[in-house]
Amino acid sequence: MSSSSPILTLDGVVKRSYSDPESGESREYYFGSIRSDLIKSLTFVPVKEASKKTYLEEREEDGYQRPGSATRMRMFTNYLIENPLSVVPPVVLSARGTWEFSGRGEVGSVKVYEAAAIVDGQHRVGGYVHLFEKEKQVRNVDVLILSDLSLEQEVEEFLAINNTQRGVPKSLNVLLGGSDESVIAVQLDEDPNSPFHDRIQQVTKSKGDLFTLAAVEKNIRRTFDHGAFEGLDLDSKLDIMMRYWLQIADAFPEEWTDMDANPRVFKLLETTGLIAWSLVATDILGPSFDPGTASMNWDRVKANLDILSADGALDWRKDGEFQGLTGEVGGAKIHKKMQSLLSSVGAEDETNLESWT
């Protein structure tokens, strides 16, 4: 242990130990809590590559975790605000031999000499930190401290926890353990700036809901099916989904007003329309995205939408050219028509270009 003075001393810590009956080896770990205004300076996340945005400290040297998601962290902040009495599972820290327990018996204090690695719970910690930085609310963050793991053992613990953990409250499943697509779907429903704010059925159906969470999750996955999006992070996908659908809303203003109609007149805001636009995203978004710079050519996207929204191009009326076509079959039929429109205009542009050369 370092001979220098500790950064901080945590009081009220409970020590536990267990041993392997065959080898005789033993291990200690501790239970305690850290205030949310202090935990950022006492921890770091060992990541493979730096996050585009995070509320935590990160280290890439010997990192093994994927970059954090600021979206997940903010969603957890909102969860804490809306559920002040919720019981949250403890964060798992690896002290790497730099936190020292002292005391008589099982209760004592821990002297902290260096920051500990967050093995499990970076989005929870980020949510607590963001809550403090945004609202100045201080919460106690429960922690389980593994005191003396080697880096190899730490990675093994990370894999074991993430592959087998149970007991997280159901209301936290999407926030902490759900797919990126499910997190994006929830954010599309809850963000006031989203084109689908309060329009996605998360649990029970409400008046005004357009789609189920499962349908949106499935079609977000479709939207990013193009190879150009391989490895794209959650926050970038959320931004693309927001802008893509906002541009669709701008391109089809009459159909978009159908959102509040009863009964609805058009198919665009039915699941059929969601499927069609998610399928054609491979034709519109994929070729417009530069993986090297992780940037979208939104002018090119708009040009494609202008083709599809031209007078007479697509008839979204329920009693129009796609009458009776719904769900997967209907979405695929509309997508085929969209592809035909895009390819015909593309071929016409090439012909015009050749005539000038």
C-alpha positions in Angstrom: 0.0 0.0 0.0 1.2 3.5 -0.8 2.9 5.5 2.0 1.3 8.7 0.8 -1.9 10.1 2.4 -5.2 8.7 1.2 -7.4 10.6 -1.1 -10.4 9.9 1.1 -11.6 7.6 3.9 -14.9 5.8 3.6 -16.6 5.0 6.9 -19.2 2.5 7.7 -17.8 -0.2 5.4 -18.7 -3.8 5.9 -16.0 -6.4 5.2 -16.7 -9.9 3.9 -14.4 -12.7 3.0 -14.6 -16.2 1.6 -12.2 -19.0 0.8 -11.8 -21.8 -1.6 -11.9 -25.1 0.4 -9.8 -26.9 -2.1 -6.9 -24.4 -2.6 -7.3 -22.6 0.7 -7.1 -19.2 -1.1 -9.2 -16.5 0.3 -10.6 -13.2 -1.0 -12.0 -10.0 0.7 -14.6 -7.6 -0.6 -16.4 -4.7 1.0 -19.8 -3.1 1.0 -20.2 0.6 1.4 -21.5 3.8 -0.3 -20.0 6.8 -1.9 -21.6 10.2 -2.3 -22.5 11.0 -5.9 -20.6 14.3 -5.7 -17.4 12.4 -5.0 -17.6 9.2 -6.9 -16.4 10.6 -10.3 -13.1 11.5 -8.8 -12.7 8.1 -7.1 -13.5 5.9 -10.1 -12.7 5.4 -13.8 -14.0 3.1 -16.6 -11.4 0.9 -18.4 -12.6 1.3 -22.0 -11.3 -0.1 -25.3 -11.8 3.3 -26.8 -12.9 6.7 -25.5 -16.6 7.5 -25.4 -17.9 10.4 -27.6 -19.6 11.8 -24.6 -19.6 10.6 -21.0 -19.9 12.0 -17.5 -17.2 9.8 -16.1 -13.4 9.5 -16.1 -12.1 6.9 -18.6 -8.8 5.1 -19.2 -7.9 3.3 -22.4 -4.8 1.6 -21.2 -5.6 -2.1 -20.6 -9.2 -1.3 -21.3 -11.8 -4.0 -21.9 -15.2 -2.4 -21.8 -17.0 -0.7 -24.7 -17.5 3.1 -24.7 -20.2 4.4 -22.4 -23.5 5.9 -23.7 -24.4 9.4 -22.4 -28.0 8.6 -23.5 -28.2 5.6 -21.1 -26.7 7.8 -18.4 -29.2 10.6 -18.9 -32.0 8.0 -19.0 -30.9 6.7 -15.6 -30.8 10.2 -14.3 -34.4 10.6 -15.3 -35.2 7.3 -13.6 -33.7 8.5 -10.4 -35.7 11.7 -10.5 -38.9 9.9 -11.2 -38.3 7.1 -8.7 -36.6 8.7 -5.7 -37.4 5.6 -3.4 -36.1 3.0 -5.9 -33.6 0.4 -4.7 -30.7 0.3 -7.2 -28.3 -2.6 -7.4 -24.8 -1.8 -6.1 -22.0 -0.8 -8.5 -19.0 -3.2 -8.6 -15.6 -1.6 -8.2 -12.1 -3.1 -8.5 -9.7 -1.3 -6.1 -6.7 -3.1 -7.6 -5.0 -3.2 -4.2 -5.2 0.5 -3.6 -8.1 0.6 -1.1 -7.2 -0.4 2.4 -9.7 -1.7 5.0 -9.1 -1.0 8.7 -11.2 -1.8 11.7 -12.1 -4.3 14.3 -14.3 -7.0 13.1 -16.5 -6.7 10.1 -17.3 -3.0 10.2 -14.7 -0.3 9.7 -13.4 2.2 7.2 -11.6 2.1 3.8 -8.7 4.4 2.9 -8.7 5.3 -0.8 -5.3 5.9 -2.3 -6.1 5.7 -6.0 -9.2 5.6 -8.2 -10.9 2.2 -8.6 -12.1 0.6 -11.9 -15.8 0.4 -12.5 -16.4 -3.3 -13.3 -20.1 -3.1 -13.5 -22.4 -0.1 -13.5 -20.8 2.7 -15.5 -24.2 3.9 -16.7 -25.6 3.9 -13.2 -22.6 5.9 -11.9 -22.9 8.2 -14.9 -26.5 8.8 -14.1 -25.8 9.7 -10.5 -23.0 12.0 -11.5 -25.1 13.7 -14.2 -27.9 14.1 -11.6 -25.5 15.9 -9.3 -23.9 18.1 -12.1 -27.4 19.0 -13.5 -29.6 19.3 -10.4 -27.0 19.4 -7.6 -28.8 16.5 -6.0 -26.4 14.3 -3.9 -27.3 10.6 -3.6 -25.5 7.7 -1.9 -24.2 5.2 -4.5 -24.0 1.7 -3.1 -20.8 -0.1 -4.0 -19.3 -3.5 -3.8 -15.6 -3.2 -3.7 -13.3 -6.1 -4.9 -10.1 -5.3 -3.2 -7.2 -7.1 -4.8 -8.1 -8.6 -8.2 -5.5 -8.9 -10.9 -6.4 -7.3 -14.3 -7.1 -10.8 -15.7 -9.4 -11.6 -12.7 -11.1 -8.2 -13.1 -11.9 -8.9 -16.8 -13.2 -12.4 -15.8 -15.5 -10.8 -13.2 -16.7 -8.3 -15.8 -17.6 -11.0 -18.2 -19.3 -13.2 -15.5 -21.4 -10.3 -14.3 -22.5 -9.2 -17.7 -23.3 -12.7 -18.9 -25.1 -14.0 -15.8 -26.4 -11.1 -13.7 -30.0 -11.4 -12.4 -32.3 -9.5 -10.1 -32.2 -6.1 -11.7 -35.7 -4.5 -11.3 -37.8 -4.8 -14.4 -38.2 -1.1 -14.7 -34.4 -0.8 -15.2 -34.1 -3.6 -17.8 -34.2 -1.4 -20.8 -32.1 1.3 -19.3 -29.3 -0.9 -18.1 -29.5 -4.3 -19.9 -31.7 -3.7 -22.9 -30.4 -3.6 -26.5 -29.3 -0.3 -28.0 -32.4 -0.4 -30.2 -34.7 -0.7 -27.2 -33.0 2.3 -25.5 -33.4 4.3 -28.6 -37.1 3.4 -28.9 -37.7 4.5 -25.3 -35.8 7.7 -25.9 -37.9 8.4 -29.0 -41.0 8.1 -26.9 -39.8 10.2 -23.9 -37.8 13.0 -25.5 -40.0 16.1 -26.0 -38.0 16.9 -29.2 -38.7 13.5 -30.7 -41.2 13.2 -33.6 -42.7 10.3 -31.7 -42.9 11.9 -28.3 -45.6 10.0 -26.2 -46.5 7.9 -29.3 -44.8 4.6 -28.5 -46.5 2.0 -26.3 -44.0 1.0 -23.7 -46.2 -1.2 -21.4 -49.9 -0.6 -21.6 -51.6 1.1 -24.5 -52.5 4.8 -24.2 -54.5 7.0 -26.4 -52.4 8.4 -29.2 -49.9 5.5 -29.3 -48.8 4.7 -32.8 -46.5 1.8 -32.4 -45.5 -0.8 -29.8 -42.0 -0.6 -28.3 -41.2 -4.1 -29.8 -42.2 -2.9 -33.3 -40.0 0.2 -33.0 -37.1 -1.7 -31.6 -37.3 -4.2 -34.5 -37.4 -1.5 -37.1 -34.6 0.5 -35.6 -32.5 -2.6 -36.1 -33.6 -2.6 -39.8 -32.8 1.0 -40.2 -29.1 0.4 -39.4 -28.8 -2.9 -41.3 -26.5 -1.3 -43.9 -22.8 -2.3 -43.5 -21.8 1.4 -43.2 -23.3 1.5 -39.8 -21.3 -1.5 -38.3 -20.0 -0.5 -34.9 -21.9 2.8 -34.7 -22.5 3.8 -31.1 -25.9 4.2 -29.5 -25.9 8.0 -29.3 -25.1 8.4 -33.0 -27.9 6.0 -33.9 -30.3 8.0 -31.8 -29.3 11.3 -33.4 -29.8 9.7 -36.9 -33.2 8.3 -36.0 -34.4 11.7 -34.7 -33.2 13.6 -37.8 -34.3 10.9 -40.3 -37.9 10.9 -39.0 -38.0 14.7 -38.6 -37.1 15.0 -42.3 -39.8 12.5 -43.2 -42.3 14.6 -41.2 -41.1 17.7 -43.1 -41.4 15.9 -46.5 -44.9 14.6 -45.8 -46.7 17.4 -43.9 -50.2 16.3 -44.8 -49.6 12.7 -43.9 -48.0 13.7 -40.6 -51.1 15.6 -39.5 -52.7 12.2 -39.5 -51.0 11.6 -36.2 -53.9 13.2 -34.4 -56.7 12.1 -36.7 -59.4 9.6 -35.6 -59.7 7.5 -37.7 -56.4 7.9 -39.5 -56.5 8.4 -43.3 -52.9 7.5 -44.3 -50.6 4.4 -43.9 -47.5 6.4 -43.2 -47.9 6.4 -39.4 -49.1 2.9 -39.2 -46.7 0.0 -38.5 -46.8 -0.6 -42.2 -45.3 2.8 -42.9 -42.7 2.3 -40.1 -41.6 -0.9 -41.8 -41.4 0.7 -45.2 -39.3 3.7 -44.1 -37.0 1.4 -42.0 -36.4 -0.9 -45.0 -35.7 2.0 -47.4 -33.3 3.5 -44.9 -30.7 1.0 -46.3 -31.2 2.7 -49.7 -31.3 6.3 -48.3 -29.2 6.5 -45.1 -26.6 3.8 -45.8 -25.1 5.4 -49.0 -25.3 8.8 -47.4 -23.2 7.8 -44.3 -19.4 8.1 -44.2 -18.1 5.6 -41.6 -14.7 7.2 -41.6 -16.0 10.5 -40.2 -19.2 9.0 -38.7 -21.1 11.8 -40.5 -24.3 11.8 -42.5 -24.8 13.8 -45.7 -28.2 15.1 -44.8 -28.5 17.1 -48.0 -28.4 13.8 -49.9 -31.0 12.3 -47.6 -33.3 15.3 -48.2 -32.8 14.9 -52.0 -34.0 11.3 -51.8 -36.9 12.2 -49.7 -37.8 15.0 -52.2 -38.0 12.2 -54.8 -40.4 10.1 -52.7 -42.6 13.1 -51.7 -43.0 14.5 -55.2 -46.6 14.8 -56.4 -48.0 11.5 -57.4 -44.9 9.5 -56.4 -46.4 7.7 -53.4 -50.0 7.3 -52.4 -50.1 6.8 -48.7 -54.0 6.9 -48.4 -55.5 3.8 -46.9 -57.8 3.5 -49.8 -55.1 4.3 -52.3 -52.7 2.1 -54.3 -51.6 0.1 -51.3 -55.2 -0.6 -50.0 -55.4 -3.7 -47.9 -51.7 -4.2 -47.6 -50.6 -4.1 -44.0 -47.7 -5.2 -41.7 -44.6 -6.9 -43.2 -46.2 -7.6 -46.6 -47.5 -4.1 -46.9 -44.2 -2.5 -45.8 -42.2 -4.6 -48.2 -44.6 -3.7 -51.1 -44.2 0.1 -50.4 -40.5 -0.3 -50.0 -40.3 -1.9 -53.5 -42.1 1.1 -54.9 -39.8 3.4 -53.1 -36.7 1.6 -54.5 -38.2 1.8 -58.0 -38.7 5.6 -57.7 -35.2 6.2 -56.3 -33.5 4.0 -58.9 -35.5 5.5 -61.9 -34.5 9.0 -60.9 -30.9 7.9 -60.3 -30.8 6.3 -63.8 -32.3 9.5 -65.3 -29.6 11.6 -63.7 -26.9 9.4 -65.1 -28.4 9.6 -68.6 -28.5 13.4 -68.3 -24.9 13.5 -67.2 -23.8 11.3 -70.1 -25.6 13.6 -72.6 -23.4 16.5 -71.3 -20.1 14.7 -71.7 
